[in-house]
């Protein structure tokens, strides 16, 4: 996983203009495809390269980053956007030098509206002064509009897909390709 994250970090570095790679959205088609794992590992990899990184758990429906980093989720992005706490109160430090976490905070009844607010856009603008890289772990794209809203505010979007998990028809799956016949595994990020 570490080498894959270094490859993604390098691809983003060389594949985007310098001023167009500060905010990265990580999403997936559905739950359970590894977007949160990729987001946390990519944030660690970027921090280990000497960058100041903020990982934001913008999945206000099914947050995960607070569990990965072992922090409470009683405050975070949702309480910050509601004006209940300050930015400094919302951000959590991690054991990784250069990496801080903004957990999602308590679940709210209107996540799409909160993420589509001017307050969210202003927050990202404020964070540019503090961090070299902002990585946002977002909700899956299928059936939920949240990640599309967040993507509009980000420079780069990464869609994580689990290879081999989908067949257009469960009754008539495609015959295995040459790589699958030899037993090779497919990987998609």
Secondary structure, DSSP 8 states (H G I E B T S, - for coil): -HHHHHHHHHHHHHHS-GGG-SEEEEEESSTTSSHHHHHHHHHHHHHHTT--EEEEE--SSS--HHHHHT---SSSHHHHHTTSS-HHHHEEE-SSTTEEEE---S--S-HHHHHTSHHHHHHHHHHTTT-SEEEEE---STT-SHHHHHHTT-SEEEEE--TT---S-SSS-----HHHHTT------
